[in-house]
């Protein structure tokens, strides 16, 4: 590209010496560069006279193309810079309620301070649907549990404790340590997360058949139902961070967890902007949740 810029400078100045001064070269170096360009194009570009240097007819025909090439190159660099700054980019993320409500808003706020022109499309559903969105590249990446993310590329970000919630007047609300067997036979409200249900799996592992009275798609609906005394439930601690319902929250003994990750189909399936934001989420989770453990 430098040779083309030097060509245009010679056209505009009509002088090798002035062009050499502009680019910090010797006059002989400029002559050699123009000669090399003439050999590449197999034409004579300039006529040299005592009055100065002028374009040949061939040179005049090629000048618009060379000028356009230089302009396109500058535009390409500008666009490349815009891409790196994520200008106008849309990041598509598959997510579910607890991540949408208690993780993503803070991360996006910090991210947009650095990349204010980026836009987001947050698509919320259960684990199975989010996984299908990742597989068909409807989203750049999605949040899943590590076991659901099998056959996808994934990066673990945090362990989220699953806790028991019950009405404030529940007889067992006074206990500090509880286990699943304490609630055998009680009406249970399950969060519908697709084929995967962490609470159901833990009941079965403990050899308990839960009294499943309700299956609900929304964490916050479940909290309200528990508050009204319709049953008890197991929910992720993450979703309970900002709850306002009059309920009691207790850890289970032994404690149970779900391991969260960001998952994506392949390196080629995720956009540049999506990759930057995914890495940002991973870094934020590492720092934020490490800080919480250190407190």
FINU-102222 format. One record per residue: residue number from 1; z, x, y of N, C-alpha, C, O in turn; residue in three letters. Coordinates in steps of 0.2 Angstrom, whole numbers, plus 2048, in hexadecimal, padded with zeros to 3 digits. Example, Ala and Ser with C-alpha at 12.3 -4.5 7.8 and 13.67 -1.06 7.14 Angstrom:
2
VOVO   resi   n.up   n.east   n.north   ca.up   ca.east   ca.north   c.up   c.east   c.north   o.up   o.east   o.north   resn
VOVO      1    827      842       7E4     827       83E        7EA    827      842       7F0    82A      847       7EF    ALA
VOVO      2    823      840       7F5     824       844        7FB    827      840       800    828      843       806    SER
% end
This chain:
295
VOVO   resi   n.up   n.east   n.north   ca.up   ca.east   ca.north   c.up   c.east   c.north   o.up   o.east   o.north   resn
VOVO      1    800      804       7FA     800       800        800    800      804       806    7FD      802       80C    UNK
VOVO      2    803      80A       806     803       80F        80C    7FC      811       80E    7FB      811       814    UNK
VOVO      3    7F8      812       80A     7F1       814        80B    7ED      80E       810    7EA      80F       814    UNK
VOVO      4    7EF      808       80E     7EC       802        811    7EF      802       818    7EB      800       81D    UNK
VOVO      5    7F5      803       819     7F8       803        81F    7F6      808       824    7F5      807       82A    UNK
VOVO      6    7F5      80E       821     7F2       814        825    7EB      812       827    7E9      813       82C    UNK
VOVO      7    7E7      80F       822     7E0       80D        824    7E0      808       82A    7DC      809       82F    UNK
VOVO      8    7E4      803       82A     7E5       7FE        830    7E7      802       836    7E5      800       83C    UNK
VOVO      9    7EB      807       836     7EE       80A        83C    7E8      80E       83F    7E7      80F       845    UNK
VOVO     10    7E4      811       83A     7DE       815        83D    7D9      811       840    7D6      812       845    UNK
VOVO     11    7D8      80B       83D     7D4       805        840    7D6      804       847    7D2      803       84C    UNK
VOVO     12    7DD      803       848     7E0       801        84E    7E0      806       854    7DF      805       85A    UNK
VOVO     13    7E1      80C       851     7E2       812        856    7DB      815       857    7DA      818       85D    UNK
VOVO     14    7D7      815       852     7D1       819        853    7D2      820       853    7CE      824       855    UNK
VOVO     15    7D7      823       850     7D9       82A        851    7DE      82C       84B    7E3      829       849    UNK
VOVO     16    7DC      831       847     7E0       834        842    7E7      837       844    7EC      836       841    UNK
VOVO     17    7E6      83A       84A     7EC       83D        84D    7F2      839       84E    7F7      83A       84D    UNK
VOVO     18    7F0      833       852     7F5       82E        854    7F8      82B       84D    7FE      82A       84D    UNK
VOVO     19    7F3      829       848     7F6       827        842    7FB      82B       83F    800      829       83C    UNK
VOVO     20    7F9      832       83F     7FD       837        83C    804      837       83F    809      838       83C    UNK
VOVO     21    804      836       846     80B       836        849    80F      830       848    815      831       847    UNK
VOVO     22    80C      82A       847     80F       824        845    812      824       83E    818      822       83D    UNK
VOVO     23    80F      828       83A     811       828        833    815      82E       831    818      82F       82B    UNK
VOVO     24    815      833       836     819       839        834    815      83E       830    818      842       82C    UNK
VOVO     25    80F      83D       830     80A       842        82B    806      847       830    806      846       836    UNK
VOVO     26    803      84B       82D     7FF       850        830    7F8      84C       831    7F7      847       82D    UNK
VOVO     27    7F4      84E       835     7ED       84B        836    7E9      84C       82F    7E5      848       82D    UNK
VOVO     28    7EA      852       82C     7E6       854        826    7E8      84F       821    7E4      84D       81C    UNK
VOVO     29    7EF      84E       820     7F1       849        81B    7EE      842       81C    7ED      83F       817    UNK
VOVO     30    7EE      840       822     7EB       839        824    7E3      839       821    7E1      834       81E    UNK
VOVO     31    7E0      83F       823     7D9       83F        821    7D8      83F       819    7D4      83C       817    UNK
VOVO     32    7DD      842       816     7DC       842        80F    7DE      83B       80C    7DB      839       807    UNK
VOVO     33    7E3      838       80F     7E4       831        80C    7DE      82C       80D    7DD      828       809    UNK
VOVO     34    7DB      82D       813     7D5       828        814    7D0      82A       80F    7CC      826       80D    UNK
VOVO     35    7CF      831       80E     7CA       833        80A    7CB      830       803    7C6      82E       7FF    UNK
VOVO     36    7D1      831       801     7D3       82E        7FA    7D2      827       7F9    7D0      824       7F4    UNK
VOVO     37    7D3      823       7FF     7D2       81C        7FF    7CA      81A       7FE    7C8      816       7FB    UNK
VOVO     38    7C6      81E       802     7BF       81E        801    7BD      81F       7FA    7B8      81C       7F8    UNK
VOVO     39    7C0      824       7F7     7BE       825        7F0    7BF      81F       7EB    7BC      81E       7E7    UNK
VOVO     40    7C5      81D       7ED     7C8       817        7E9    7C3      811       7E9    7C1      80E       7E4    UNK
VOVO     41    7C1      810       7EF     7BD       80A        7F1    7B5      80B       7F0    7B1      807       7F0    UNK
VOVO     42    7B4      812       7EF     7AD       814        7EF    7A8      812       7F4    7A3      810       7F3    UNK
VOVO     43    7AB      813       7FA     7A7       811        801    7AA      816       806    7AF      819       805    UNK
VOVO     44    7A6      817       80B     7A8       81B        811    7AB      816       816    7A7      811       818    UNK
VOVO     45    7B1      817       818     7B4       812        81C    7B3      813       824    7B3      80E       828    UNK
VOVO     46    7B3      819       826     7B3       81B        82D    7AD      820       82E    7AB      824       82A    UNK
VOVO     47    7AB      81F       834     7A6       824        837    7AA      828       83C    7AD      825       841    UNK
VOVO     48    7A9      82F       83C     7AD       833        841    7A8      836       846    7A3      839       844    UNK
VOVO     49    7A9      834       84C     7A5       837        852    7A9      83A       857    7AF      83A       856    UNK
VOVO     50    7A6      83D       85C     7AA       841        861    7AE      83C       865    7B3      83D       868    UNK
VOVO     51    7AB      835       865     7AF       830        869    7B5      82E       865    7BA      82B       869    UNK
VOVO     52    7B5      82E       85F     7BB       82C        85B    7B9      82A       854    7B4      82C       851    UNK
VOVO     53    7BD      826       851     7BC       824        84A    7BA      81C       84A    7BE      818       84D    UNK
VOVO     54    7B5      81A       846     7B3       813        846    7B2      811       83F    7B0      815       83B    UNK
VOVO     55    7B3      80B       83E     7B1       808        837    7AA      808       836    7A6      806       83A    UNK
VOVO     56    7A8      809       830     7A1       808        82E    7A0      801       82C    7A5      7FD       82D    UNK
VOVO     57    79A      7FF       82B     799       7F8        829    79D      7F6       823    79F      7F0       822    UNK
VOVO     58    79D      7FB       81E     7A1       7F9        818    7A8      7F9       81A    7AC      7F4       817    UNK
VOVO     59    7AB      7FD       81E     7B2       7FD        820    7B3      7F6       824    7B9      7F3       822    UNK
VOVO     60    7AF      7F4       828     7B0       7ED        82B    7B0      7E7       826    7B4      7E3       827    UNK
VOVO     61    7AC      7E8       821     7AC       7E2        81C    7B3      7E2       818    7B6      7DD       816    UNK
VOVO     62    7B6      7E8       817     7BC       7E9        813    7C2      7E8       817    7C8      7E6       814    UNK
VOVO     63    7C2      7E9       81E     7C8       7E9        822    7CC      7E2       821    7D2      7E2       820    UNK
VOVO     64    7C8      7DC       821     7CC       7D6        820    7D0      7D5       81A    7D6      7D3       81A    UNK
VOVO     65    7CD      7D8       815     7D1       7D8        80E    7D7      7DC       80E    7DC      7DB       80B    UNK
VOVO     66    7D6      7E2       811     7DC       7E7        811    7E1      7E4       816    7E7      7E5       814    UNK
VOVO     67    7DF      7E1       81B     7E4       7DE        820    7E8      7D9       81C    7EE      7D8       81D    UNK
VOVO     68    7E4      7D5       819     7E7       7CF        815    7EC      7D2       810    7F1      7CF       80F    UNK
VOVO     69    7EA      7D7       80C     7EE       7DA        807    7F5      7DC       80A    7FA      7DB       807    UNK
VOVO     70    7F4      7E0       810     7FB       7E2        813    7FF      7DC       815    805      7DD       814    UNK
VOVO     71    7FC      7D7       818     800       7D1        81A    803      7CE       814    809      7CC       814    UNK
VOVO     72    7FF      7CD       80E     802       7CA        808    808      7CE       805    80D      7CC       803    UNK
VOVO     73    807      7D5       806     80C       7D9        803    813      7D8       807    818      7D8       804    UNK
VOVO     74    812      7D8       80E     818       7D7        812    81B      7D0       810    821      7CF       810    UNK
VOVO     75    817      7CB       810     819       7C4        80E    81D      7C4       807    822      7C1       806    UNK
VOVO     76    81A      7C8       802     81D       7C9        7FC    824      7CC       7FC    829      7C9       7F9    UNK
VOVO     77    825      7D1       800     82B       7D4        801    830      7CF       805    836      7CF       803    UNK
VOVO     78    82E      7CB       809     832       7C6        80D    835      7C1       808    83A      7BF       808    UNK
VOVO     79    830      7BF       804     832       7BA        7FF    836      7BD       7F9    83B      7B9       7F7    UNK
VOVO     80    835      7C3       7F7     83A       7C6        7F3    841      7C6       7F6    846      7C5       7F2    UNK
VOVO     81    841      7C8       7FC     848       7C8        7FF    84B      7C1       7FF    851      7C1       7FE    UNK
VOVO     82    847      7BC       801     84A       7B5        801    84C      7B3       7FA    851      7B0       7F9    UNK
VOVO     83    849      7B5       7F5     84B       7B4        7EE    851      7B7       7EC    856      7B4       7E9    UNK
VOVO     84    852      7BE       7EE     858       7C1        7ED    85E      7BE       7F1    864      7BE       7EF    UNK
VOVO     85    85D      7BB       7F7     862       7B7        7FB    862      7B0       7F8    866      7AC       7FB    UNK
VOVO     86    85E      7AE       7F3     85E       7A7        7F0    85C      7A2       7F5    85E      79C       7F4    UNK
VOVO     87    859      7A4       7FA     857       79F        7FF    852      799       7FC    84D      79B       7F9    UNK
VOVO     88    854      793       7FC     851       78D        7FA    851      78C       7F2    84E      788       7F0    UNK
VOVO     89    855      791       7EF     856       790        7E8    85A      78A       7E6    85F      788       7E9    UNK
VOVO     90    858      787       7E0     85C       781        7DD    85F      784       7D7    85C      786       7D2    UNK
VOVO     91    866      784       7D6     869       786        7D0    86B      780       7CC    86F      77B       7CF    UNK
VOVO     92    869      77F       7C6     86B       779        7C2    870      77B       7BD    86F      780       7B9    UNK
VOVO     93    875      778       7BD     87B       779        7B8    87D      773       7B4    87E      76E       7B7    UNK
VOVO     94    87E      774       7AE     881       76F        7A9    888      76F       7A9    88B      775       7A8    UNK
VOVO     95    88C      76A       7AA     893       76A        7AA    896      764       7A8    893      75F       7A6    UNK
VOVO     96    89D      764       7A8     8A1       75E        7A6    8A7      75D       7AB    8A8      762       7AF    UNK
VOVO     97    8AA      758       7AA     8AF       756        7AF    8B4      75B       7B2    8B5      75C       7B8    UNK
VOVO     98    8B8      75E       7AD     8BD       763        7AF    8BA      769       7B3    8BD      76B       7B7    UNK
VOVO     99    8B4      76B       7B1     8B1       771        7B4    8AE      76F       7BB    8AF      772       7C0    UNK
VOVO    100    8AB      769       7BB     8A8       766        7C1    8AE      765       7C6    8AD      766       7CC    UNK
VOVO    101    8B4      763       7C4     8B9       761        7C9    8BD      766       7CB    8BF      767       7D1    UNK
VOVO    102    8BF      76B       7C7     8C4       770        7C8    8C2      777       7C8    8C6      77C       7C8    UNK
VOVO    103    8BB      778       7C7     8B9       77F        7C6    8B3      780       7CB    8B3      785       7D0    UNK
VOVO    104    8AE      77C       7CA     8A8       77D        7CE    8A8      77D       7D6    8A5      781       7D9    UNK
VOVO    105    8AC      778       7D8     8AC       777        7E0    8AF      77D       7E3    8AC      77F       7E8    UNK
VOVO    106    8B4      781       7E0     8B6       787        7E4    8B1      78C       7E3    8B0      790       7E8    UNK
VOVO    107    8AE      78D       7DD     8A9       792        7DC    8A3      791       7E1    8A1      796       7E4    UNK
VOVO    108    8A1      78B       7E1     89B       78A        7E5    89C      78B       7EC    898      78E       7F0    UNK
VOVO    109    8A2      789       7EF     8A4       78A        7F6    8A4      792       7F7    8A1      794       7FC    UNK
VOVO    110    8A7      796       7F3     8A6       79D        7F4    89F      7A0       7F4    89D      7A4       7F8    UNK
VOVO    111    89C      79D       7EF     895       7A0        7EE    890      79E       7F4    88C      7A2       7F6    UNK
VOVO    112    891      798       7F7     88D       796        7FC    88F      79A       803    88B      79A       807    UNK
VOVO    113    895      79D       803     896       7A1        809    892      7A7       809    890      7AA       80E    UNK
VOVO    114    890      7A9       803     88C       7AF        802    884      7AD       802    880      7B1       805    UNK
VOVO    115    883      7A7       7FF     87C       7A5        7FE    87B      79E       801    87B      799       7FD    UNK
VOVO    116    87B      79D       808     87C       796        80B    876      792       809    877      78B       80A    UNK
VOVO    117    870      794       808     86A       790        807    869      78E       800    864      78A       7FF    UNK
VOVO    118    86D      790       7FB     86C       78E        7F5    86E      787       7F4    873      784       7F7    UNK
VOVO    119    86B      783       7EF     86C       77C        7EE    86E      77B       7E6    86C      780       7E2    UNK
VOVO    120    872      776       7E5     875       775        7DE    873      76F       7DB    873      76A       7DF    UNK
VOVO    121    871      76E       7D5     870       768        7D1    875      769       7CB    874      76C       7C6    UNK
VOVO    122    87B      765       7CC     880       765        7C7    87F      75F       7C2    880      759       7C5    UNK
VOVO    123    87E      760       7BC     87D       75B        7B7    883      75A       7B2    884      75F       7AF    UNK
VOVO    124    886      755       7B2     88C       754        7AF    88B      74F       7A9    889      74A       7A9    UNK
VOVO    125    88E      751       7A3     88E       74D        79D    893      750       798    897      754       799    UNK
VOVO    126    892      74E       791     896       751        78C    893      758       789    88E      75A       78B    UNK
VOVO    127    897      75B       785     895       761        782    88E      761       77F    88A      765       781    UNK
VOVO    128    88D      75C       77B     886       75C        777    880      75B       77C    87B      75F       77B    UNK
VOVO    129    881      757       781     87C       756        786    87B      75D       78A    875      75F       78B    UNK
VOVO    130    880      760       78C     87F       766        790    87C      76B       78C    878      76F       78F    UNK
VOVO    131    87D      76C       786     87A       770        781    873      76F       781    86F      774       781    UNK
VOVO    132    871      769       780     86A       767        780    866      769       786    860      76B       786    UNK
VOVO    133    869      768       78C     866       76A        792    865      771       793    860      773       795    UNK
VOVO    134    86A      775       790     869       77C        790    863      77E       78B    85F      782       78D    UNK
VOVO    135    863      77B       785     85D       77C        781    856      77B       783    852      77E       782    UNK
VOVO    136    856      775       787     84F       773        78A    84E      776       791    849      774       794    UNK
VOVO    137    853      77A       793     852       77D        79A    852      778       7A0    84F      77A       7A5    UNK
VOVO    138    855      772       79E     856       76E        7A4    85B      771       7A9    85A      76F       7AF    UNK
VOVO    139    860      775       7A7     864       778        7AB    863      780       7AA    861      782       7A5    UNK
VOVO    140    865      784       7AF     865       78B        7AE    86B      78D       7A9    869      792       7A5    UNK
VOVO    141    870      78B       7AA     876       78C        7A5    87B      786       7A5    87A      782       7AA    UNK
VOVO    142    87F      786       7A1     884       781        7A0    88B      783       79E    88C      789       79C    UNK
VOVO    143    890      77F       79F     897       781        79D    898      77D       796    897      777       796    UNK
VOVO    144    89B      781       791     89C       77E        78B    8A2      782       788    8A5      786       78B    UNK
VOVO    145    8A5      77F       782     8A9       783        77E    8A6      788       77A    8A0      787       778    UNK
VOVO    146    8A9      78D       778     8A5       793        775    8A3      791       76E    89E      793       76C    UNK
VOVO    147    8A6      78C       76B     8A4       78A        764    89E      785       765    899      785       760    UNK
VOVO    148    89E      781       76A     898       77D        76B    892      781       76D    88C      77F       76C    UNK
VOVO    149    893      787       770     88E       78B        773    88A      78F       76E    886      794       76F    UNK
VOVO    150    88C      78E       767     889       792        762    881      792       762    87E      78C       764    UNK
VOVO    151    87E      797       761     876       798        761    874      798       768    86E      798       76A    UNK
VOVO    152    878      798       76D     876       79A        774    879      7A0       776    87E      7A3       773    UNK
VOVO    153    877      7A3       77C     87A       7A9        77F    880      7A6       783    87F      7A1       786    UNK
VOVO    154    886      7AA       782     88B       7A7        786    890      7AD       788    890      7B2       785    UNK
VOVO    155    894      7AB       78D     899       7B0        790    89F      7AC       791    8A0      7A7       795    UNK
VOVO    156    8A5      7AE       78D     8AB       7AA        78E    8AE      7AB       795    8AD      7B1       798    UNK
VOVO    157    8B1      7A6       798     8B4       7A7        79F    8BB      7A5       79F    8BF      7A8       7A3    UNK
VOVO    158    8BE      7A0       79B     8C5       79F        79B    8C7      79B       795    8C3      798       791    UNK
VOVO    159    8CE      79B       794     8D1       797        78F    8D4      792       792    8D9      793       797    UNK
VOVO    160    8D3      78C       790     8D6       786        793    8DB      782       78E    8D8      780       789    UNK
VOVO    161    8E1      782       790     8E6       77F        78C    8E5      777       78B    8E4      774       790    UNK
VOVO    162    8E5      774       785     8E5       76D        784    8EC      76B       784    8F0      76D       780    UNK
VOVO    163    8EE      766       788     8F4       764        789    8F5      75C       788    8F0      758       789    UNK
VOVO    164    8FB      75A       786     8FC       753        785    8FE      74F       78B    902      752       78F    UNK
VOVO    165    8FB      749       78C     8FD       745        792    900      73F       790    8FD      73C       78B    UNK
VOVO    166    905      73C       793     908       736        791    90B      732       797    90C      735       79C    UNK
VOVO    167    90C      72C       796     90F       728        79C    916      72B       79D    919      72E       799    UNK
VOVO    168    918      72A       7A4     91E       72D        7A6    924      72A       7A2    929      72E       7A1    UNK
VOVO    169    924      724       7A0     929       721        79D    929      721       795    92D      71E       791    UNK
VOVO    170    925      726       793     924       727        78B    92A      72A       789    92D      72E       78C    UNK
VOVO    171    92D      727       783     933       72A        780    933      731       77F    938      735       77F    UNK
VOVO    172    92D      734       77D     92D       73B        77C    92C      740       782    92B      746       782    UNK
VOVO    173    92B      73C       788     92A       740        78E    930      745       790    92E      749       794    UNK
VOVO    174    936      744       78E     93B       748        78F    93B      74E       78B    93E      753       78D    UNK
VOVO    175    937      74F       786     937       755        782    933      75A       785    92E      759       788    UNK
VOVO    176    935      760       785     931       766        788    92C      769       783    927      76B       785    UNK
VOVO    177    92E      769       77C     929       76B        777    927      765       773    92C      762       770    UNK
VOVO    178    921      764       772     91F       75F        76E    919      761       769    916      766       76A    UNK
VOVO    179    918      75E       764     913       75F        75F    90F      759       75D    911      754       75F    UNK
VOVO    180    909      75A       75A     905       754        759    908      74F       754    907      749       755    UNK
VOVO    181    90C      752       750     90F       74D        74B    914      748       74E    915      743       74C    UNK
VOVO    182    916      74A       754     91B       746        758    917      73F       75A    91B      73A       75C    UNK
VOVO    183    911      73F       75A     90D       739        75D    909      736       757    904      732       759    UNK
VOVO    184    90A      737       751     906       734        74C    907      72D       74C    90D      72A       74D    UNK
VOVO    185    902      729       74C     902       722        74C    901      71F       753    900      719       754    UNK
VOVO    186    903      723       758     903       720        75F    8FB      71F       762    8F7      723       760    UNK
VOVO    187    8FA      71A       766     8F4       719        768    8F1      71F       76C    8F4      722       771    UNK
VOVO    188    8EB      721       76A     8E8       727        76D    8E2      726       771    8DE      722       76F    UNK
VOVO    189    8E1      729       777     8DB       729        77B    8D7      72F       77A    8DA      734       77C    UNK
VOVO    190    8D1      72F       777     8CD       735        777    8C8      736       77C    8C5      731       77E    UNK
VOVO    191    8C7      73C       77E     8C2       73E        783    8BB      73F       77F    8BB      743       77A    UNK
VOVO    192    8B6      73B       780     8B0       73B        77C    8AC      741       77F    8A9      741       785    UNK
VOVO    193    8AB      747       77B     8A8       74D        77D    8A2      74E       779    89F      754       779    UNK
VOVO    194    89F      749       776     89A       74A        771    89D      74B       76A    8A2      748       768    UNK
VOVO    195    899      74E       766     89B       750        75F    8A2      754       75F    8A5      753       75A    UNK
VOVO    196    8A3      758       764     8A8       75C        764    8AE      759       767    8AE      756       76D    UNK
VOVO    197    8B4      759       764     8BA       756        767    8C0      75B       765    8C2      75A       75F    UNK
VOVO    198    8C2      75F       769     8C8       763        768    8CE      760       765    8D1      762       760    UNK
VOVO    199    8D0      75B       769     8D6       757        767    8D6      754       75F    8DA      755       75B    UNK
VOVO    200    8D0      751       75E     8CF       74E        757    8CF      754       752    8D2      753       74D    UNK
VOVO    201    8CC      75A       753     8CC       75F        74F    8D3      762       74D    8D5      763       748    UNK
VOVO    202    8D8      762       753     8DE       764        752    8E3      75F       74E    8E7      761       74A    UNK
VOVO    203    8E1      759       74F     8E5       754        74B    8E3      754       743    8E7      754       73F    UNK
VOVO    204    8DD      755       742     8DA       756        73B    8DD      75C       738    8DF      75C       732    UNK
VOVO    205    8DE      762       73C     8E0       768        739    8E8      767       738    8EA      76A       733    UNK
VOVO    206    8EB      763       73B     8F2       762        73A    8F3      75D       735    8F9      75B       733    UNK
VOVO    207    8EE      75A       732     8EE       755        72D    8F1      74E       72F    8F4      74A       72C    UNK
VOVO    208    8EF      74D       736     8F1       746        739    8EB      742       73A    8E6      744       73D    UNK
VOVO    209    8EB      73C       738     8E6       737        73A    8E8      734       740    8EC      72F       740    UNK
VOVO    210    8E5      735       746     8E7       732        74C    8E5      72B       74D    8E0      728       74A    UNK
VOVO    211    8E9      727       751     8E8       720        752    8E4      71F       758    8E6      71E       75E    UNK
VOVO    212    8DD      720       757     8D8       720        75C    8D7      719       75F    8D3      716       75C    UNK
VOVO    213    8DA      718       765     8D9       711        767    8D3      711       76D    8D0      70C       76D    UNK
VOVO    214    8D2      716       770     8CD       716        775    8C9      71D       775    8CC      722       773    UNK
VOVO    215    8C3      71D       776     8BE       723        777    8BB      722       77E    8B7      71D       77F    UNK
VOVO    216    8BC      727       782     8BB       726        789    8B7      72C       78C    8B8      732       789    UNK
VOVO    217    8B2      72B       790     8AD       731        792    8B0      735       798    8AD      73A       79A    UNK
VOVO    218    8B5      732       79C     8B7       735        7A2    8BF      737       7A2    8C3      733       7A0    UNK
VOVO    219    8C0      73D       7A3     8C7       740        7A3    8CC      73C       7A8    8D2      73A       7A6    UNK
VOVO    220    8C9      73A       7AE     8CE       737        7B3    8CF      72F       7B1    8D4      72D       7B2    UNK
VOVO    221    8CA      72C       7AD     8CC       726        7AB    8D1      726       7A6    8D6      722       7A5    UNK
VOVO    222    8D1      72B       7A1     8D6       72C        79C    8DD      72D       7A0    8E2      72A       79D    UNK
VOVO    223    8DD      731       7A5     8E4       732        7A8    8E7      72B       7AB    8ED      729       7AA    UNK
VOVO    224    8E2      727       7AE     8E4       720        7B0    8E6      71C       7AB    8EB      718       7AC    UNK
VOVO    225    8E3      71C       7A5     8E5       718        79F    8EC      71A       79D    8F0      716       79B    UNK
VOVO    226    8ED      721       79C     8F3       723        79A    8F9      721       79F    8FE      71F       79D    UNK
VOVO    227    8F8      721       7A5     8FC       71F        7AA    8FE      718       7A9    904      716       7AB    UNK
VOVO    228    8FA      714       7A7     8FB       70D        7A6    8FE      70B       79F    8FF      705       79E    UNK
VOVO    229    8FF      710       79C     903       70F        795    8FF      70D       790    901      70B       78B    UNK
VOVO    230    8F8      70E       790     8F3       70C        78B    8F3      711       785    8F1      70F       77F    UNK
VOVO    231    8F6      717       786     8F6       71C        780    8F8      723       783    8F9      724       789    UNK
VOVO    232    8F7      728       77E     8F8       72F        780    8F1      732       77F    8ED      72F       77C    UNK
VOVO    233    8F1      738       782     8EA       73C        781    8EC      743       782    8F1      746       784    UNK
VOVO    234    8E7      747       77F     8E7       74E        780    8E1      750       785    8DB      74E       783    UNK
VOVO    235    8E2      754       78A     8DD       755        78F    8DD      75D       791    8E3      760       790    UNK
VOVO    236    8D8      760       793     8D8       767        795    8DD      767       79B    8DD      763       7A0    UNK
VOVO    237    8E1      76D       79C     8E5       76E        7A1    8E1      76F       7A8    8E3      76D       7AD    UNK
VOVO    238    8DB      771       7A7     8D7       772        7AD    8D5      76C       7B1    8D5      76C       7B7    UNK
VOVO    239    8D4      766       7AD     8D3       760        7B1    8D9      75D       7B4    8D8      758       7B8    UNK
VOVO    240    8DF      75F       7B2     8E5       75C        7B4    8E8      760       7BA    8ED      75E       7BD    UNK
VOVO    241    8E4      765       7BD     8E7       769        7C3    8E9      764       7C9    8ED      766       7CC    UNK
VOVO    242    8E4      760       7CA     8E5       75C        7D0    8E6      754       7CF    8E4      750       7D3    UNK
VOVO    243    8E9      753       7C9     8EA       74B        7C8    8EF      748       7CC    8F4      74C       7CE    UNK
VOVO    244    8EF      742       7CD     8F4       73E        7D2    8F7      739       7CE    8FB      735       7D0    UNK
VOVO    245    8F5      738       7C7     8F8       733        7C3    8FF      734       7C1    901      73A       7C1    UNK
VOVO    246    903      72F       7C0     90A       730        7BF    90B      730       7B7    90D      72C       7B4    UNK
VOVO    247    90A      736       7B5     90A       738        7AE    90E      73E       7AC    90F      742       7B1    UNK
VOVO    248    90F      73F       7A6     913       745        7A4    90E      74A       7A0    90A      747       79C    UNK
VOVO    249    90E      750       7A1     90A       755        79E    90E      75A       79A    913      75D       79D    UNK
VOVO    250    90D      75B       794     910       75F        78F    90C      764       78B    907      761       789    UNK
VOVO    251    90E      76A       78B     90A       76F        786    90C      76D       77F    911      76A       77E    UNK
VOVO    252    907      76E       77A     909       76D        773    90B      773       770    90A      779       772    UNK
VOVO    253    90F      772       76A     911       778        766    90F      777       75F    911      772       75C    UNK
VOVO    254    90B      77B       75D     908       781        760    903      77F       765    900      77A       765    UNK
VOVO    255    902      783       76B     8FD       782        770    8F6      782       76D    8F4      786       769    UNK
VOVO    256    8F2      77E       770     8EB       77D        76E    8E7      77F       774    8E8      77D       77A    UNK
VOVO    257    8E1      782       773     8DD       784        779    8D5      782       777    8D3      782       772    UNK
VOVO    258    8D1      782       77D     8CA       782        77C    8C8      788       780    8CA      789       786    UNK
VOVO    259    8C3      78C       77D     8C0       792        781    8BA      790       784    8B5      78E       781    UNK
VOVO    260    8BA      790       78B     8B4       78E        78E    8AF      794       790    8B1      79A       790    UNK
VOVO    261    8A9      793       790     8A4       798        791    89E      795       796    89D      78F       796    UNK
VOVO    262    89A      79A       798     894       798        79B    88F      79A       796    88F      79F       793    UNK
VOVO    263    88A      795       795     885       796        790    87E      795       793    87D      791       797    UNK
VOVO    264    879      799       790     872       798        792    86E      79A       78C    870      79D       787    UNK
VOVO    265    867      798       78D     863       798        787    860      79F       786    861      7A2       780    UNK
VOVO    266    85E      7A3       78B     85C       7AA        78B    85B      7AD       792    85C      7A9       797    UNK
VOVO    267    85B      7B3       792     85A       7B6        798    854      7B4       79C    854      7B3       7A3    UNK
VOVO    268    84F      7B2       799     848       7B0        79C    849      7A8       79E    845      7A6       7A3    UNK
VOVO    269    84E      7A5       79C     84E       79D        79D    852      79C       7A3    852      796       7A6    UNK
VOVO    270    855      7A1       7A6     85A       7A0        7AC    857      7A3       7B2    854      7A8       7B2    UNK
VOVO    271    857      79F       7B7     854       7A1        7BE    858      7A7       7C1    85D      7A8       7BF    UNK
VOVO    272    855      7AB       7C5     858       7B0        7C9    85E      7AD       7CC    864      7B0       7CB    UNK
VOVO    273    85E      7A8       7D0     863       7A5        7D3    869      7A3       7CE    86F      7A4       7CF    UNK
VOVO    274    866      7A0       7C9     86B       79D        7C4    86F      7A3       7C0    875      7A2       7BF    UNK
VOVO    275    86C      7A9       7BF     86F       7AF        7BC    874      7B1       7C1    87A      7B3       7BF    UNK
VOVO    276    873      7B1       7C8     877       7B4        7CD    87E      7AF       7CD    883      7B2       7CD    UNK
VOVO    277    87C      7A9       7CD     882       7A4        7CD    886      7A4       7C7    88C      7A4       7C7    UNK
VOVO    278    883      7A5       7C1     886       7A5        7BB    88B      7AB       7BA    891      7AB       7B9    UNK
VOVO    279    888      7B1       7BD     88C       7B7        7BD    892      7B6       7C2    898      7B9       7C1    UNK
VOVO    280    891      7B3       7C7     896       7B1        7CC    89C      7AD       7C9    8A2      7AE       7CA    UNK
VOVO    281    89A      7A8       7C5     89F       7A4        7C2    8A3      7A8       7BD    8A9      7A7       7BD    UNK
VOVO    282    8A0      7AC       7B9     8A4       7B1        7B4    8A8      7B5       7B8    8AE      7B6       7B6    UNK
VOVO    283    8A6      7B8       7BD     8AA       7BD        7C1    8B0      7B9       7C4    8B6      7BB       7C4    UNK
VOVO    284    8AF      7B3       7C7     8B4       7AF        7CA    8B9      7AD       7C5    8BF      7AD       7C6    UNK
VOVO    285    8B7      7AB       7BF     8BC       7A9        7BA    8C0      7AF       7B8    8C6      7AE       7B7    UNK
VOVO    286    8BD      7B4       7B7     8C1       7BA        7B5    8C6      7BC       7BA    8CC      7BD       7B8    UNK
VOVO    287    8C5      7BC       7C0     8C9       7BD        7C6    8CF      7B8       7C7    8D5      7B9       7C7    UNK
VOVO    288    8CC      7B2       7C7     8D1       7AC        7C9    8D6      7AB       7C3    8DC      7AA       7C5    UNK
VOVO    289    8D4      7AB       7BD     8D8       7A9        7B8    8DC      7AF       7B6    8E2      7AE       7B3    UNK
VOVO    290    8DA      7B5       7B7     8DE       7BB        7B6    8E4      7BB       7BB    8EA      7BC       7B9    UNK
VOVO    291    8E2      7B9       7C1     8E7       7B9        7C6    8ED      7B3       7C5    8F3      7B4       7C6    UNK
VOVO    292    8EB      7AE       7C2     8EF       7A8        7C0    8F4      7AB       7BB    8FA      7A9       7BB    UNK
VOVO    293    8F1      7AF       7B6     8F6       7B1        7B0    8FB      7B6       7B3    900      7B7       7B0    UNK
VOVO    294    8F9      7BA       7B8     8FD       7BF        7BB    902      7BD       7BF    907      7C0       7C1    UNK
VOVO    295    902      7B6       7C1     907       7B4        7C6    90D      7B2       7C2    912      7B0       7C5    UNK
% end
